[in-house]
Amino acid sequence: MNVTLVDGKPVAHVPADDRALLYGDGLFETVAFRDRSAPLWTLHWRRFQHGCDILGLNGPASTDVLAQCRQVCPAQGLGVVRFQLSRGSGGRAYWPVPSSPPRLIVQARAWPGELEQQRLVGLRLCTARLRLASDSPLAGLKHCNRLEQVLAARECTELGCDEALLFNGQGQLVEAIASNLVVELDDELVVPDACAGVAGVGLDWLCKQSGISMPRRTITSEQLAAANAIMVINSVTGPRPARELDGRPLSLTSRCRALQQVWIDQLW
């Protein structure tokens, strides 16, 4: 299924002067749906609104966006919708027009077919050479400039892996390319504490709902080398275990399986 709405109309193109296309000037969210219901919608919208405030975007109403997302979803079953808000068109190079109306793009995507297998047997992870920029005012946002992730994904593909782990310039573990991380270290589940990462909706929900303590810690490459297990999580896939990192086998521990069970039982 490939359905696209631009400002509510079923078209598959945007103007060539769209500012998200030219400069990455916009935000997006990728939302999981079942039977046109999105259990994590409130968390997605909270992050989206925060991003609009930071970028100075005049965002649409939540009810309008949700209605368009439901319009492109399958009536029954699982689906994924990506909605993006661009600053629209106009302006002089980097200087936008303050009154420019934003442009909303809503796209349906198929549910990832490999997900169940990945949940069962785990992912092959590698450590990316690329280092994420630190101390950015855009930290935590799902903004439209994802070139760091694109470069890391190319590297990951060349190595034949499913996901790559990203560090910042200070050598601190941040996140995976398209997911947050939970690491089992010294018999404890911890979350990387680095400001460059995206504020993950799935991780936020899991930390609050699981009842399992997952404190934030600074994790270096040396500490990561001693990890018993790694979980990769985003709001579509939920927690997926890693079976290896840079060729080193990892365990699929009972804590990992417990987090997966919470996700399945309480959300899907």
C-alpha positions as CSV (number, residue, x, y, z in Angstrom):
1,M,0.0,0.0,0.0
2,N,1.3,3.4,-1.0
3,V,-1.1,6.2,-0.2
4,T,-0.1,9.8,0.1
5,L,-2.1,12.9,1.1
6,V,-0.6,16.4,0.7
7,D,-2.6,19.0,2.6
8,G,-5.5,16.5,2.7
9,K,-5.5,15.8,-1.0
10,P,-4.5,12.4,-2.6
11,V,-1.5,13.4,-4.6
12,A,2.0,12.0,-4.6
13,H,4.2,15.1,-5.1
14,V,5.1,18.4,-3.5
15,P,6.3,21.6,-5.0
16,A,10.0,21.8,-5.9
17,D,10.5,24.7,-3.5
18,D,9.2,22.9,-0.5
19,R,11.5,23.8,2.4
20,A,11.6,20.3,3.9
21,L,12.9,19.1,0.5
22,L,15.4,22.0,0.1
23,Y,16.6,22.4,3.7
24,G,15.1,19.7,5.9
25,D,13.0,22.4,7.4
26,G,10.3,20.3,9.0
27,L,9.3,17.5,11.4
28,F,7.9,14.0,11.1
29,E,6.4,11.2,13.1
30,T,6.1,7.5,12.2
31,V,3.1,6.0,13.9
32,A,1.9,2.4,14.3
33,F,-1.8,1.7,13.8
34,R,-4.0,-1.3,14.4
35,D,-7.6,-1.2,13.0
36,R,-7.1,2.6,12.5
37,S,-6.2,3.0,16.2
38,A,-2.8,4.4,17.4
39,P,-2.2,3.5,21.0
40,L,0.9,5.8,21.3
41,W,-0.7,8.8,19.5
42,T,-0.7,11.1,22.6
43,L,3.1,10.5,23.0
44,H,3.8,11.1,19.4
45,W,1.8,14.3,19.4
46,R,3.5,15.6,22.5
47,R,6.9,15.2,20.9
48,F,5.6,16.7,17.6
49,Q,4.2,19.7,19.4
50,H,7.5,20.2,21.2
51,G,9.3,20.1,17.9
52,C,6.9,22.7,16.4
53,D,7.6,25.0,19.3
54,I,11.4,24.7,18.8
55,L,11.2,25.2,15.0
56,G,8.5,27.9,15.2
57,L,6.1,26.0,13.1
58,N,2.3,26.6,13.3
59,G,1.2,23.1,13.5
60,P,-2.3,21.7,12.6
61,A,-4.8,20.3,15.1
62,S,-4.2,16.8,16.4
63,T,-7.7,15.8,15.4
64,D,-7.1,16.9,11.8
65,V,-3.8,15.0,11.5
66,L,-5.2,11.9,13.1
67,A,-8.2,11.9,10.8
68,Q,-5.9,12.0,7.8
69,C,-3.7,9.2,9.2
70,R,-6.8,7.0,9.6
71,Q,-7.9,7.8,6.1
72,V,-4.7,6.2,4.6
73,C,-4.6,3.3,7.1
74,P,-6.1,-0.1,6.4
75,A,-9.5,-0.4,8.0
76,Q,-8.4,-3.7,9.7
77,G,-5.0,-5.0,10.7
78,L,-1.6,-3.4,11.2
79,G,-0.2,-0.4,9.3
80,V,2.3,2.4,9.6
81,V,1.7,6.1,8.8
82,R,4.4,8.8,8.5
83,F,3.2,12.3,8.8
84,Q,5.4,15.3,8.1
85,L,5.0,19.0,8.6
86,S,7.1,21.2,6.3
87,R,7.4,24.9,6.7
88,G,5.9,25.0,3.2
89,S,7.3,27.0,0.3
90,G,8.8,30.5,-0.1
91,G,11.5,32.5,1.6
92,R,14.9,33.6,0.5
93,A,17.3,30.6,0.8
94,Y,17.6,29.8,4.5
95,W,15.5,32.8,5.4
96,P,11.8,31.6,5.6
97,V,8.7,33.7,5.2
98,P,7.3,34.2,8.7
99,S,3.7,33.8,7.5
100,S,4.3,30.9,5.1
101,P,1.6,28.3,5.6
102,P,3.0,24.9,6.6
103,R,2.5,21.8,4.4
104,L,1.2,18.5,5.8
105,I,2.2,15.2,4.1
106,V,0.7,11.9,5.3
107,Q,1.9,8.6,3.9
108,A,0.9,5.0,4.5
109,R,3.5,2.3,4.7
110,A,3.3,-1.5,4.9
111,W,3.9,-3.2,8.3
112,P,7.5,-4.5,8.4
113,G,7.2,-8.1,7.3
114,E,10.5,-9.2,9.0
115,L,9.4,-8.0,12.4
116,E,8.3,-11.2,14.0
117,Q,11.4,-13.0,12.9
118,Q,13.6,-10.2,14.3
119,R,11.7,-10.3,17.6
120,L,12.3,-14.0,17.8
121,V,16.0,-14.5,16.8
122,G,17.4,-11.0,17.3
123,L,19.3,-8.4,15.2
124,R,22.9,-8.3,13.9
125,L,24.3,-5.0,15.2
126,C,27.5,-3.1,14.2
127,T,29.1,0.0,15.6
128,A,29.1,2.9,13.1
129,R,32.2,4.9,12.5
130,L,30.1,8.0,12.1
131,R,29.8,10.1,15.3
132,L,26.7,12.1,16.0
133,A,26.9,15.9,16.6
134,S,26.5,16.8,20.3
135,D,24.8,19.7,22.0
136,S,22.5,20.6,19.1
137,P,19.4,22.6,19.8
138,L,17.7,20.0,17.6
139,A,18.5,17.1,20.0
140,G,15.6,14.9,20.7
141,L,13.5,16.1,17.7
142,K,12.3,14.1,14.7
143,H,13.4,16.8,12.3
144,C,13.7,16.2,8.5
145,N,17.5,16.4,8.2
146,R,18.5,12.8,8.8
147,L,21.8,12.8,6.8
148,E,23.7,11.3,9.8
149,Q,21.3,8.4,9.9
150,V,21.5,8.0,6.1
151,L,25.3,7.7,6.2
152,A,25.2,5.3,9.1
153,A,22.6,3.2,7.3
154,R,24.9,3.0,4.2
155,E,27.7,1.8,6.5
156,C,25.4,-0.7,8.2
157,T,24.2,-2.1,4.8
158,E,27.8,-2.5,3.6
159,L,28.6,-4.6,6.7
160,G,25.5,-6.8,6.2
161,C,23.9,-5.8,9.6
162,D,20.4,-5.0,10.6
163,E,21.1,-1.9,12.7
164,A,24.1,0.2,13.8
165,L,24.9,1.8,17.1
166,L,25.9,5.4,17.1
167,F,28.2,7.3,19.5
168,N,28.6,11.0,19.9
169,G,31.9,12.9,19.6
170,Q,32.6,12.4,23.3
171,G,32.5,8.6,22.9
172,Q,29.2,8.1,24.6
173,L,26.6,5.7,23.2
174,V,23.5,7.5,22.0
175,E,21.1,5.4,20.0
176,A,20.7,3.1,16.9
177,I,19.9,4.5,13.4
178,A,16.2,4.3,13.8
179,S,15.7,3.2,17.4
180,N,16.6,3.8,21.0
181,L,18.5,1.4,23.1
182,V,18.3,-0.5,26.4
183,V,21.5,-2.2,27.5
184,E,21.9,-4.9,30.1
185,L,25.1,-4.0,32.1
186,D,26.2,-5.6,35.4
187,D,22.8,-7.3,35.9
188,E,20.9,-4.0,35.3
189,L,19.0,-2.6,32.4
190,V,20.1,0.9,31.6
191,V,19.3,3.5,28.9
192,P,22.1,5.6,27.3
193,D,22.2,9.1,28.7
194,A,23.3,11.2,25.8
195,C,21.5,14.4,24.7
196,A,22.0,13.9,21.0
197,G,19.5,11.1,20.7
198,V,15.8,11.2,19.6
199,A,13.3,11.3,22.5
200,G,11.9,7.9,21.7
201,V,8.1,7.4,22.1
202,G,8.3,3.6,22.4
203,L,11.1,3.8,25.0
204,D,9.2,6.4,26.9
205,W,6.1,4.2,27.0
206,L,8.0,1.1,28.0
207,C,10.0,2.8,30.8
208,K,6.7,4.0,32.4
209,Q,4.6,0.9,31.8
210,S,6.9,-2.0,32.3
211,G,7.5,-1.5,36.0
212,I,11.2,-2.4,35.3
213,S,13.8,0.1,36.5
214,M,15.8,1.4,33.5
215,P,17.9,4.3,34.8
216,R,19.9,6.5,32.4
217,R,23.7,6.1,32.4
218,T,26.6,7.3,30.3
219,I,27.8,4.3,28.4
220,T,31.2,4.2,26.7
221,S,32.4,1.7,24.1
222,E,34.5,0.0,26.8
223,Q,31.4,-0.5,28.9
224,L,29.3,-1.6,25.9
225,A,31.9,-4.3,25.3
226,A,30.9,-5.9,28.6
227,A,27.1,-5.8,27.9
228,N,25.2,-9.0,28.4
229,A,22.3,-8.0,26.1
230,I,21.1,-5.1,24.0
231,M,17.5,-4.2,23.1
232,V,16.7,-2.0,20.1
233,I,13.3,-0.2,20.4
234,N,11.1,2.2,18.4
235,S,7.4,2.9,18.4
236,V,6.6,0.6,15.5
237,T,8.8,-2.5,16.2
238,G,8.7,-2.4,20.0
239,P,11.8,-4.0,21.7
240,R,13.9,-6.3,19.6
241,P,16.9,-8.1,21.0
242,A,20.3,-8.2,19.5
243,R,22.0,-11.5,18.8
244,E,25.4,-10.0,18.1
245,L,27.4,-6.8,18.1
246,D,30.4,-6.5,15.8
247,G,30.5,-10.3,15.5
248,R,30.4,-10.8,19.3
249,P,27.4,-13.0,20.4
250,L,24.9,-11.5,22.8
251,S,22.3,-13.2,24.9
252,L,18.5,-13.0,24.6
253,T,18.0,-12.8,28.4
254,S,14.9,-13.2,30.4
255,R,14.8,-9.4,31.0
256,C,14.7,-8.9,27.2
257,R,11.9,-11.3,26.8
258,A,10.0,-9.7,29.7
259,L,10.1,-6.3,28.0
260,Q,8.8,-7.8,24.8
261,Q,6.0,-9.4,26.6
262,V,4.9,-6.1,28.2
263,W,4.9,-4.5,24.8
264,I,2.8,-7.3,23.2
265,D,0.4,-7.8,26.1
266,Q,-0.3,-4.1,26.8
267,L,-0.2,-2.5,23.4
268,W,-0.8,-5.1,20.6
